[in-house]
Amino acid sequence: MANLMDEIVSLAKRRGIAFQSSEIYGGLRSSWDYGPIGVELKNNIKQAWWRSMVQHRDDIVGLDAAVIMSPKVWEASGHLEVFHDPLVECLSCHQRFREDHLPEPRVCPNCGSKGFTDPRNFNLMFSTHMGPVPDDDNQVYLRPETAQAPFVDFTQIQTVSRKKIPFGIAQIGKSFRNEITPGNFIFRMREFEQMEMEFFVEPGTDEQWHDYWIDARRGWYLDLGIKPEHLRLREHGAEELSHYAKRTVDIEYAYPWTDWGELEGIANRADYDLKAHEAASGEDLTYFDQEKETRYHPFVIEPAGGVDRALLAFLIDAYTVDEAPTAKGTIEKRTVLRLHPALAPVKVAVLPLSRNERLVPEAKRVHELVRARFVTQYDDAGAIGRRYRRQDEIGTPLCVTVDFDSLEDQAVTVRERDSMTQDRVPMVKLLDYLQERL
C-alpha cells in the first residue's frame, strides 16, 4: 500500500496535479502547490460541494470571511486556551512529534529510540502582527478554522438573508495550523483549505438534524464515486470530544498508510459558540422565532471537510492500473484515473489523428466548438495511442479524434475513458452527445 502512495505522488508530479512548494530551494515540508491539472480538480471539488450545499438548497447561504480576525474572536472561542497538541522530543535525535501520533509502545519514527521528553502543550495557531511595530498589542492570528466567522456574523447574515431557523452558513477558505507532524502528501498540511457549514437549528431538533447531515455528507462522497467499502462512520468517544461538542461523528476513508483516516467531521456544537461570543462581545446573538414568539440561542450542526483530503481520497479511489491494446496489437499496462465526470479536470480532449495539414484546421475547428461548453485540451503531439494514455492519466472522460474520414463524412470518433469503446458521432450532434455523457 505504501507503493500505491508513491505511485500517486509520482503521477501527481508528472501530470501537474500537485508538487512540492519551493522545490528549487529544496522544498518546504508539508507545503504543496497545485499545478494546472490539480487546480482544475480542486476547483471542481469545491464547485460540487458549493452546488450541493448552497446553490441547490434554499436553506443555506454563503460567506467569504477574512482570514485575519480580531484576536478577541479566538479568545472567546477557546482557541487561545485549549487549541493545543501534546509535543514531545526524542532524546536521541531531537526530532519533535505529537505524543498521540506515536506508536505504542512509544518508539521514535526517525531513529528508533524509546526516550522522549515529557509532553508539553503546543498551540497550533500561527501568530503575526498587524501594523509597523511587532508588539503584544497588535498580535493577530491566521485562522485555524473557518468556523468562527459564521458565529460572529450570525445576526447580520440572518437579517440580510431573511432566513428562518433552520438555516446554514457555508464557507470555503484557507485555514492554517502549525502542525507538529504534518505529512502523507496533502493529507496533513500547515496551510489547507476547508469546506465548512454551520447549520443553525432549534434546540431539541439538533439530534435529528445531526443524523440528517451525517447521511447527507456521506452520500455526497458516494455520489461522486467513492467506493462504499472505503468509507465508514466513527463515533467520537467522550474522552476525545472537543470542548464545544455534544456529539461528533467522523466520515473516515481507507487511506493507504493507515486503516482509516478522517475525511470529514460532523459535529453537534450545541449552543456553545453563540453563547461564548455573546458573553465576550456583549452583543445579543439570540434568534427570535416570530411564529412561536420565543427567543433562544440556536444549536449548531457543523459538517467540516478538507478540500485537500477530499482531493486525495478521490485520487486514490480513482487510481487504476489495467491493460490496453496498442496499435501494434500487443498489450500494455495503462494508468487511468476513473474520476467522476463532474470532478474530471479536463472533460474532453480533441485529438487530430496526425499533424497533417488537412486535419489540423478541422481539428481546431472542432476544438473551438467543444471548448465553448466544456473544459478541453487540444493535443497533436505523438502517436494517438500515447495521447490517449496521457488523457487517461489525468482522468479525461472522453476523447474526440478527427481523422481523414472526418473531412468527408463530417463525423468524429469519440473514445470513452473507462471502457475504451468508440462511437462515430456526426459533428452536428457532438455537443449533445458529450453533454449527455458528462
Disulfide bonds with the S-S distance in Angstrom:
none
